[in-house]
Amino acid sequence: MTLSGTGKPAELFYDDLTPGEVFDLGVTVVDGTEMLGFARRAAAAASPGLEELRWTAPVYAGDHLASRLVVTDRTPSRAQPGFGTVTLAGTMTRLGADGEPEGDVLRIRFRGWFALRPPATAPAGPS
C-alpha cells in the first residue's frame, strides 16, 4: 500500500494527473479569530518545491475565497524511482456578495512528487 503525505492511503497517483486538469478546491470563508490566531503562532519556512507564491491583494475576515489548482506539467522523476514530478499552479479568488469573482488574492506555483500507481496484483489462482 502506498501512503500519502498525510500518512493515509494514497488516492491520487502521478498516473492520474494530466496537464490541463483542473481541481476546484471549493470556497472558504475566512474566520477572523482563526486568522489572528494563526498569525500569532506562524513560523516561516521555505519549501524547495515552491516556485511562486504571490499575495496579490489583502484578505479580510469574512472574505469568501474560491480556490483551484491546475496541473501544468508532469515528468517521471529521475532522482526518485517510482515517483513523478508534477507542477501545479493555483489561484485563490475573492468572491463578491453575489458569488461572482472580484479578483485574485493569491497565485502559487509549485512542484510535488507523486507516487506512480503500483502495478495491480493478480488474484492468486489454483496451483
N, C-alpha and C positions, 0 to 999 in steps of 0.2 A: 504494500500500500504506500502511495506517495502522499506525504503530508504537505500542507500549505504553510505559508509563513506564520500562520496563527497556531500551528500545531494540529489543526483539524485535517481530516482527509481532503485532498485537493479535488476540486470540482471542475476547474478550468485549467487546461494544459496549453502549452505552446502550439500544438497542432490545431487548437480551436480558434486561435487568434489570427485574423487575416487583415492586411492593410485596408483601411477604409471602414472597418467595422466600428460602430458607434455604440457605446454603453451609456444609457440615460441613468444617472445616479439619483434622480428624483429631486425633490425640493426640501430644503432645510430651513426652519425658522430659527433665527439667531436669538438665543436666550441671553439677555443682558447680564444676569447674575453669573451664569457659567462663563460668559465671555470675560468678565473681570477676574473671576477665579482662575481661569486658565492663564491669563496674562500675569497674575501674581506668582504662579508656580512654574511658568515656562522656562526651559533652558535650551538655548540654541545649539544645534549640532549640524554639521554638514553631511550630505549624502553624496557618495561618489557617483551615483547614477543620475543625479539631478542636473539637467542641462539648463532649464529656465524655470524661474519662479518669480512672477511679477504681479504684485498687487497694483491694479490699475485705478482703483477707487477705494475709498474707505467703506467699511462695513459697519452697520449700526444695529443696535438691539432692535428686534422686530423685523429686520430685513428678511425677505423670502428669497432664498438663493437656489437657483436651479443649476445642477452640476452634470457634466458629461465628460466622458473620455473617448478618444478616437485612437484606434490602432493605426500608427503611421508607417511602421516598418517592422520587420522581423527577420532574424537570421539565426541559423544554428550557432550555438556558442562554440568558439574554437578553444576557449580556455577551460570550459567545464562540460565534458561529455555527458549526454543525457539531458542537456538543457538548451534552451534557445533564448536569445536576447530579443525582447520586444520593446519597441519605442512607442510611448503613449503621449498624446497631447490632451490637455484638459482645459476646460473653461468653467468658471462659476459666474453666473449671470444674475443680477438683481432683477426681481420681478416687481412690477407696479401693483397697485391695489386691484387692477383689473386682470392680473395674471400675465400681462404682456411684458416682454423683456424691455428693460430700461437701459441696460448696458453691462458689459463685463466688469467684474471686480477682481478677477484672478485669471491668470494664464499660467499654465505649468506644462513642462515637457520633461519627461524622464524615461529612463530605461529600467527594465526589470528582467530578472531571469525567471523563466517558467520552465518547469519540468516537461520533457516530452512525454506523451502518453505512453504508459508501459504497454508492451505487447500483451494482447489478450492470451490468457492461458486456456488451452483446450480442456474440456472436462475429461476426467480420467475415464477411459473406456475399459471394456473387458480385456484381459491379457491373454 
